[in-house]
Structures are given as structure tokens and as C-alpha cells.
Amino acid sequence: MEKLKPTLKLIQLNKNTKEMSLQRVFKKLIYWDVYLSRFLNDNESLILTVMLYLPSLIFSPKTLIAPIFFIAYQYGYTYSIRYVISIVLSLILTTFFKNHFKRPRPKPRPQLSIAFGYKEGNYSLPSGGCAQAATFLFYFLNANGSGIFCYVSILVDIFDILIAIHIIFNVMLGRVYFCCHYFSDCHLGFVIGTTSAFLINFLLQ
């Protein structure tokens, strides 16, 4: 047993070193996440405010009926049921992770209350709006591609794809620009929304 002690100490030292390295990487990522988000926050522009206002709001809980109506009108009642179930699942997941991480929202600018007309509540990570945007994009592309994007490059109108991606990108920028979220909140929101949509669509096909 005495002979094993140096080996065990070396293993523990290597483990601690790896943990410290991961912590340093994580801290660096958080630093750049906050830095880039604040850089966008601080560069106020009338053009950005006008361009990002609608995308930042369209997938919020108060206006979510609009994309639901679009999917139902374009692709039928049955397909829209899957979309609604995916919305509910992504809402449950985002609420769970918000309460788990409890990351405070960015400090709002005065323009936030003027532009939005209300104060963002709860926590920051992940972004529920970006999760809903990703869910919408999944069902939009999936419906046009007739399958899980199997022949999306052939069957889907390129113009429609570019418009959809442009809207989703503006959703992320808008949520950061108006001090609702950091970039990492939006990225995790997109992962949750896409995962929820893929899972429900796969199970109910």
C-alpha cells in the first residue's frame, strides 16, 4: 500500500491540474462572452434598434401566437400540433435550466424599457426566445424539405432558407443588443430548441 501512495498522489495531482485547466478555459469563455455582449450593448445605433426590435420580440411568450399561426396556416393542423408540443417542451427545459443556473440578466440600458415596454424577468441562461426561434426554424425547414432536412439543399427554396436564417440570427443579436441575454444564453437556447423540435418530430412522425 505504501508503494502505491506516490502513484495515487500523482493521479490526484494530474486530476487537480486538469480541473484547474478546465476552470481557466471556462473563465476565459465567460470573459469573452460578457465582453462581446457588452460591446454590442454599448454600440447603440438607431439602425440596429429599428432592425432588431421586431426579431427580438417575435418569439417572446406574448407574441408566440404569430409563428404558431404561420405554421398552422402553411402546413396544416396536424403538423402544427407537433410544433406546439415542441414549444411546450422547450419552455419546460428553458425554465428548468434558468432556475438551475440562476444567471442574472445583463444590466439593462434605459432604452430597454422604452423599446420593450416591460422589464425582463426571471434569469438569463438559457434564452427562451432563441429556443423558440430554433424550434420554428426546424419545423419551417423540415416542412419544406419533406423529412429531417434529407434533401433540403435541393427541395427548399434557397431564398426561404436565407430569410429564415437571417431572422433567427437577428433574434439572437436582438436579445443581446437589448440587454436581455448574453451570447452564450442564445447559443444554449438554440441547442434546447433544436433538440426539443427534433425529439418531438421524431417521436410523433
N, C-alpha and C positions, 0 to 999 in steps of 0.2 A: 504493500500500500504506500509505503514511504517513497518508493521509486516512481510511483505514478503521480505524486504531488507536483513535481515540476511540469509534467505534461499537462495536468489539469489546469495549473496556473497559466500556462502558455495558451491553452484553448480559451480560457476565460479572458485573458488579455486580448486575444485576437477578436473575440466576440465584442468586447467593450470598444475596441478600436473601430470595428465595422459599424457599431451603433452610433459612435461619435461622428463617423464619416457621413452616415445617412442623415444624422441630425443637421450637420453642416450643409449638406445638399438641400435638405428641406428648408432650412432657414434662408438659403440663397434664393430658392424658388419663391418663397413667401415675400422676400425683399423685392424681387423684380416684379412680382405680381402686383404688390401695393404701389411700387414706383411707377409702373406703366399705367396703372389705373388712375393714379393721381395726376400723371402727366396729361391724360385725356381729360380728366375733370377740370384741370386748371386752364386748359386751352379753350375758353368759351368762344363760341362763334355763332352768329345768327344763322348762318347757312347750316351748320351742324344741328343747331337747335330745331330748326324747321324740318330738316331732312330726317332726323332721328326721333322726332316726337311721336309720330304715329306708330312706327315699328316697335318702339319701346312700350307702347300701351296695348297693342292689338291682342297680345297673348296673355294679358293680365286677367285675373278672375272676373273682373267686372265686364270685360269685353269679349270673353271667350266664346260667347254665343255666335259671334261672327264667323270664325273659322269652322265651327261645328255646322252652321247653316250652309257654308260653302261646300263642305264635304258631302253633306246630305243631299244638297241640290245637284251637285255634279255627278255623284257616284251612287246615289241611292240610299235608302233607309237602312238596309241590312249592313252595308259597308260602314255606314256612319255609326252603327251600334258598336262595332269593334273600335272605332276611333274614340268614342265616348268612354268605353271601358278602359282604354289605354290612358286617357286623360285622368280618370279617377285613380288608376294605379300610380301614375307619375306624381299626382298630387299627394297621395299617401306616402310615397317614398321621399319626396322632397320635404314634406312636413317632418317625417321621422329624422332625416339627416340634419335638418335645421335645428331640431331640438337636441340632437346628439352633439353636433359640433359647436353650436351656440356662438357662431362667429358674428360679432357686431357688424352692422352695416357701415359703409363709408360715411364720413361726416358730410351731411348734406349742405349744398350751397343754397342761398336764398332763392335761386332760380328754380330749384326743385319744387318747392311748394307753389310757386307761381305757375310753372308749366304743368305740373301734375294735379294740382288742386287738392292733394291729400298727402299725408306723411306715410312713408313706407313703414309697415310694422314688422313684427317678428324678426327672424335672424337672416343673415346674408347668404350663407353657404348651405345648399346649392341654390341656383336661380330657378324659381318655378316658371317664370316667363320663358326662359330659354329651354326648359324641359318641354313646355307646351309647344314651342316653336319647332323643336326637333321632332316631336310626335306628329305634328301637322306635316312637316316636310316628308317624313317617312311615308305616311298614307297618301300624300299627293303623288310622290314619285312611284310608289308601289302600284297605285291605281293606273297610272299612265304606262307603267312598264309591264303590267299583266304578270305579276309574280314578284318575288323578292329581288327586284332590280335585275332579273336574269338577262334581259336584252335591252336594258334601259338606254344604252347609247344608240340603239337602232330605233326603238319604238317610241321613245319620248321626244317630243319637240324640244330641240336644244334651247329655243327661246324661253319656253316654260321653265326649264331647269335653271337657266341663268337667273330668271326673275325670282324663282323660289329661293335659290341660294343667296341672292342679293338681299332679299327680305330678311332671311334668317341671320345673315351677317350683320345687317343693320339692327336687328333685335338685340344682339349681343353688344354692339357698340352703344346703342341707346341706353341699355340698362347700366352700362359702365359710365357713360357720359353724364347721365342724370343722377349719378351717385347712389344708385340703388344696389349695385354689386361691384365686386372685383372681377377681373378676367377669369380667375380660377373658378369662381362661383358659376359663371356662364358655361365653362367647359364641363364641369361636373353635371350641370343641368342638362346639357346636350346629351351626355352619356346616359343619364337616367331616362330622359325622354325617348331616345332611340331604343334603349333596352326594353322599356315598357311596351313600346309600339311593336317591336319585333316579337316579343314574347306573346302578347295577346293575339297578334295577327297569325302567328304560328299555331297557337292552341285552338283558335276558332275558325281556321280555314276549312 
